[in-house]
């Protein structure tokens, strides 16, 4: 039976990614089968989790998939594993601004997992006891079971912090010294993705694993993990709730360093719906697979690779012709930018009569969206939760039906022919019918 624990923190920047990733890697290297998870819509941390655990990092987001699917999804992603290690998001009780939905505490409760709190020890001594008392008592439904001290300045500092933890009866599972060399390069949307960071990402994971193995009691951490509650396991074929039609169309999915923002369940659903899923790296591949019936363009950092993307003219032409033929093309965020005529002045696909540019303004948050028109992905009027996270602007230069609308914002995105493109990230496990609709259009 798989057990689970959650790595959380009082606030962002406390070091939970270092601890969670290092813990996944350290346990894996000593022979423990680890299922890695990340709470929230983050796409970057799961890439490092995948390197650490040797299996795909998966997201758990009640806002995007519904609270009722969290248990089934974690059981699906934990199949064959001894322990699920779940990295939290922001502070323990932080979630959607309006109501706190999607918080680490909510997910921990949904999967019955105890919380290990990673605390940044800088500038703290006995006051840590008050902080821990508050986090432990704030929500009776959340079990804070242990503490990992991070960025400890000296043996004396560690002694004082351990005494503070003793005052509130919380065991200290480890104490990590300050290690500046563990820093992972960042950019405007967070860390550089693992696939882009290449050998340096592997080196960073190695360093995290060595740090955690040397300073954290792995057996004590594992002893805290609780069995996942029994129940339904998410199954992509069952989620589609329909028989697969005859025929196996090719669904090309952009990937590689420029387009790495996707959910592990998406290709699983595409395959379950009957598609042959082929990954295409637009930085390397010059053509689409033979017989491509549809194209998925996930998010990523095309702006960081725009010169190389623009130089791959053969693939740009192939995608432009596919879209012009009316084939289903589904694009989110970075995929939207790639479909524009240009990004920061560099000519790209041109399937959309629009220009894209980086800006200094961050657009961020969950959205309760409604499809403003029918498309190869969604029925008109369908309501879908999504998430925006970008520093970009797209200026339309021609008429197109908008994809989405939500309260307090202008209509957003494009629906033209078989193309559905927008800044909104959605989770296919939350609306699997959109995948079935897309594959049906591929046929």
Secondary structure, DSSP 8 states (H G I E B T S, - for coil): --EEEEEEESSTTSSHHHHHHHHHHHHHHTT--EEEEEESS-SSHHHHHHHHHSS--EEE-HHHH-GGGHHHHHHHHTTT-SEEEEE--SSTT--STTT-TT-HHHHHHHTT-EEEEEEE-TT-STHHHHHHHHHHHS-TTS-EEEEEEEEE-SHHHHHHHHHHHHHTT-EEEEEEE--GGG---EETTEE--HHHHTHHHHHHHHHHHHHHHHHB-HHHHHHH-EE--------HHHHHTS---S---EEEEEESTT--B--HHHHHHHHHTT-EEEEEETTT--S--TTEEEEEE-BS-GGGGHHHHHH-HHHHHHHHHHHHTT-EEEEETHHHHHHEEEETTEE---SEEEEEEEEEEEEEEEEEEEESS--SS--TT-EEEEEEEEEEEEEE-S--B-SEE-TTS--BSEEETTEEEES-B--GGG-THHHHHHHHHH-
